[in-house]
């Protein structure tokens, strides 16, 4: 959270930082994780091409960063996990995780594409994030996707 000074009112105003839409899909022996690139402070876009995905453990683990006290999407060749800053660890039944401001939009799109299409995991992530960017004002179309093989 950032504090900004409104000189005209002589008060401090709190502005909410919105920084993430991340989607993870496990499908057809592949795991794909993608994100948008937008970071928003209040009603201003601070950055359009933020890098929100990281490869950890010599490229064997994909990690989508939001805020460490909030949520983290983590996936390797065996597991997809949603980890909260309070210590909760959730493994989704269907291998799909969406977090952030556009996460639910991307999650719904991914589940629909999984049920009614024949796209790869990476294509499902990309197209789902594109749909989220058309709905959520805090998600943009600057999309990055990482993909790797996984156990089915």
Secondary structure, DSSP 8 states (H G I E B T S, - for coil): -EEEEETTTTEEEEE-EE--EEEEEEETTEEEEEE---EEETTEEEESS---EEEETTTTEEEEES-TTSEEEEE-SS-EEEEETTS-EE--TTSEEEEETTHHHHHHHHHHHHHH----HHHHHHHHHHHHHHH-TT--S--EEEEEE---
